[in-house]
């Protein structure tokens, strides 16, 4: 299946495992975010990391007409969107290599800039290509990662502003916390001061942005005129404060077909190292999903799946390509070819990325972004 093909319902019948992307839930979450964003602020939808594992093209197809910008982490993601004929402005985060810079300029993709040296290189490439490069200057106000240090940012921005071939469209920063704390408030103040001092030097930016998902909820004064929701778009909560303030709907449902149903007798085991040994006669189902598909190994003997609206435990070790489910001694309704839910909703019950992350001792971001991109995604 090429990157330009989106899976259809009829194709699902041929799949062993797939993801269903709920477009109505996605629209609901976007509306929630717009509802708590100041009126003059536009939305930059963060679709990096294959749209947090949900499917870059599928999510972008649903969102591109409703947002002002899309944010990606690699030139490959940006070019895939352009090949899919998505004309929405795109911001390329990170520090791309020279070949990626050329491709970004040619594809009208804005580039994040974290140093004067990077800006000079982009300026040179733009002049060689004879096409201006759109840039957003990133300022490090406390993340301690990418970005121009705030102590030297004003001088650096002045230097960048005089380089040929650049269009200084945006300026932005990033929060390492984003809760209602003094560190984040100091970041916002430092960013405001920098914008004001730049303006006094006749350097102005069309877009000024700082707020990620947590910042959108907790700091109205960080909205400026563009906000960058990521995890919340997909119905996941980055913190308890966000959970209290937003009513989000999970966008992703991960399904798989039962490959094989069999009986275990007392003393029989399933999986490597015999970490599950049956104490009584029981029915198990083998799923064609393992850690190569992104289902965490740490859910061995901990995970659960949904079948027919009921929960059943994952047993034994999650292996590379298979996972076993215990349907119990009295349950005989499961058959090969029937569908179980590994993540998402079935009937009235839901397995959330947050709950899986807690059991796997990780974070929801990792649960969804590690889902193998080769698994088909279907928009429903």
N, C-alpha and C positions, 0 to 999 in steps of 0.2 A: 504494500500500500504506500503510495507516494505521499509526501508531506502536504500535497494539495488535496488529497482525498480525505473526506470525513466519513467515518463509519456510519452506516445506516442500520435501521432496525433489522432488516432482512439479513445483513451480514453478521449480526450478533449471534444468530442461530448457529453459526459456524465457529464461534470463538469458545476457547476453553476458559478464558478469563478476560474481563474488560472493565472499563470505567464508564459510568453514566454521569454526565455533567448536567446538572439541573439548572437550566437557564433561568427559570423563574426564581429560584433561590438566589442566583447571582444578581438578578435585577433587584430583588428585595434587599439584599445586602448593600448594593450601591445606593439605593434610596435611603436606607438607614444612615449611611455615611454622609450623603448629601444633606440629610436633615439636621445633622449636628455640625455641619461646616458653615463658616461665615458666608454670607450671600455672595461676596465678590471673589471667592476662591474657587478656582477650577480644580478638576480632578486629574491627577496623573495615576493611572492604574498600573501597579507594579506587576508585571507578568514574567519576571525573570525566573530562572530555574524551571523552565517548562510550565510557567504559570503556577508555581508552587506545586508541581507535579500533576496539575489538573489537565494540562494540554495547552500549549502555547497558542496554536492556531484556533482551537475550539473556543478558548476563552476570549481571545482577541476578536474573533468573529462576533461574539455576543456583545462585546463592550465598545468596539472601536467607534461607533457612532454616538456613544453616550458619554465619552470622556474626551478631555482636551489633549491628553498625552498618554503615551505608553512607556513604561520603563523596563529595559532589558539589561542583562548582565554580559552579553556577548554579541559580537558582530554577527555570528551565525543566527542568533535569534532575531536580530534586527532585519537581516536580509531575508529570512524566511517570511517575516511579516510583509515585507515589500513584495516578494514573489507572490504572496497570497493577495496582492492588490489592496493591502490596507494602507491607506494614505495618511492616517492619523500621525501627527508628529511623534517621534520616538526619541527617547533619551537613552544613550548608551552609558551605563555606569562603569566604574572601574578605570583602568589605564590600558587602553588598547595598544597593540603593537602597530608598527608602521603600516603594514598591509591592511590592517583593520581600519586604521585612520583613513586611508585612501578610499576604502569601500564605503565607510560611513559618509564621507563627504559626497561621494558620487550618488549615494542613495538618500541624501537629504536627512541623515540621522544626526541629531545633536550629540555632542561628545562632552562628557564630564571632564573637567580639567582640575588636576590636583597640584600642579606646580607650574612655575614660570617656564621651566625647561620643557615640560610637556606642551605648554602653549606655543612655545617657539617652534617645536617640531611640527605641530599641527599647522601653524602659520606657513612654514616652509612647504609642507605638502599641499596646502590650499593654493599657494601661489604657483606651484608647479602644475597642479591640475587646472589652474585658472578658474577656480570655483570657490566662493567663500565657505568657510566652515562655521557652523553654528556651535557655540559652546555654552556650557553652564559651569561656572566656576564653583568648585566645592571648597568650603572652608571648614577646617577642623576646629570646632569650638569645644571639643571634649571627648569625641569618640576615640581619638588616638589611633586612627587607622588611616584612611585616605584623606586628602584635603590639604589645603595650604594652612599652616598654623595661624591661629587668629592673631598672634603677636606680629606677624609679618604680612598679614593678608592685605592691608590697605596699600602698602607699598607695592606688593606683587600685583594686585589688581590694576594699579596705575600703570605698571610696566606692560601687562597683558593688553590693556586697552589701547596701547599705541602700536601693537603689532599688526602688520598688514594681513589681510585675508581672513580675519576673524570677525564674527558677529557675536557680541556678548549678549546673548539672549537671557541667560539666567544666572542666578547665584543661589547656592543652597548649602545646608548643613544637615547633620544627622544626630539623633539622640541615642545614647547608649542605654538610657533608662526610660525617660518619657513619662514617669509617674509625676504626681504633684509634689515635686521635691525641689530643694533649693539649687541643686546642681543643674537641673534642666532649666529652671528659671534664669539662672546665670547665663546659660548657653543662649537662651532666647534674647536676653538683654545684650549680650556681646554681638549677636548677629544683627539685631536692630541698630546698634551703634555703628557697625561696619557699613550697613546699607546707607545710613544717614551721612556718614563721612564720605562715602563714595559719591553720593548724590551732590554733596558740596563741591566735589571735584568734577562735576558734570559727567559722572559715570553712573548711568542708570540701567536697570535691568527690567526687561518686560516681565520676567517671572522671578519671584522670590519665594523659596519654599524650604520648609524645615520639618513639617509635621508628618511622621509616619502614622501607623494605625493608632498607637497609644497616644501620640501627640495630638491627633485629631480629637480624641475624646477628652483628654485632660488639659489641653492648653489652647484655648481659642486664640490667644495672642501669638501663637506660632503658625497660624494658618496662612498669614500673609495673603498671597493671591493664587497659591497652588498648594495642594496637599497630596501626599503620596500613600494612599492605602495599599496594603499588601495582604497580609494574612486575613484580615477582617472581610475582604472582598469574597473570600472563599468560605466564609461562615465559621472560621476558627477564631478563638480568643487568645490574644497574646498575653493577657493578664486578667486578674480577677476584677480590676476596676472597669475594664472594657466590658466584661461579662455583665456587670451590674448596670451598665448604661446603654448597651446596645442589645437588640433582639435579633440575632443573626440566625441564618439557616445554612446548614452544611450543603455545599454544592456538589460534593463528590460521593458517589456510591460505587464501591468496588465489589463486583460480582465474580463468581466462579462456578463452573459446573462440576458436580461430583463425578469423579473419574471412575471410582470403583467403590462398591459397598461390600463389606465382608464381616464375618464373625470372628471374634477373638474368644477363646476359651480361657478359663482360669489358668494363669501361668504363662499365657502367650504375651508377647510384647510387640510394640510397633516402634520403628525408628531406630536410629543409631544409638549405641550404648545402652539400649533397653531401659531408657529412663521412665517409660511407662510400661508396667506389667499389669495385666488384667487380674482383678481379684475375683471376678465373676464373669459369666458369659455376657458379652456385650457386642453391640453393632458399631462398627467404625466406618467412616467414609474417607476416602483419599481425595484430596483436592490437588489440582494441577498447578499449585502455587507454592513457591518457596522463597528463600532469601534472594535468589537470583532475580525474582520479580519485584523485590523490595519489601516483602513481608518479613518483619524483623525476626532474626534468630532468637532474640531475647524474649519472644512470646512463646517459646517452647514450654509446654505444660502450663502456660499462663493465659494465652489468648482465648478468645471466644469468637464464634461466628453465629449468624442468625440464619435460621431455616424455618420457613413457615411461621414466621413471627416469634419463634422461640430461640433461646440461647443454648448453645452447645459448646463444650470446652475443646480447645486444641490440646491434643495429647502427644506425648513423645517430643522428640526434637524436630523443629522445623528444619527441613533439609533444603538442598539447593533448588529442587524442582517440585517438591511435594510437601504437603502438610496433612496430618491426620486429625480427624474430628471424632469425638466420642458421642454417638447418638444414644448410648445407654442400653440397658438390658431389656427394657420394655418397649423401646421405640423401633418401629419397623416400617415407617412411612417414607424413609429416604431411599431414593433409587438413583442409580447412575444416570447422569444427564440432567438431573434437577439442579436448581440454582441455589447457592448459598451467598450470603453477604458477609464479606470480610470487614468492610468499613462502610458506614452509612446506615440508611434506614431500610427496615423490612417490617411492614405492618406498622404497629404502634411503637416498636422498639428501635433504638439507634445505637450503633457502636461508633463512638466519636473518636477522632484522631487524638483528642486530649486523653481519653481513657486508655487508648492503646499506648500512648506515650508514657503515661504513668506506669503501666505494667512493664513496658520495655525499658524503663529508666532513661528516657530521653525527652525530647521536646516535640510538640506537634509539627513544627516545621520539618523535622527530619522524617517523621512518619510519611508525610505526603510528598516531599520532594524526592524521596528515595524510591518511589514507585517507578518501575522500569518504564522509560518513555516508549518502548516498543509495544507495550500493552495498548490495544486499541481504545480510543476514547470516543464516546457517542454523546452528542448533545440531545437532551430530551426536554 
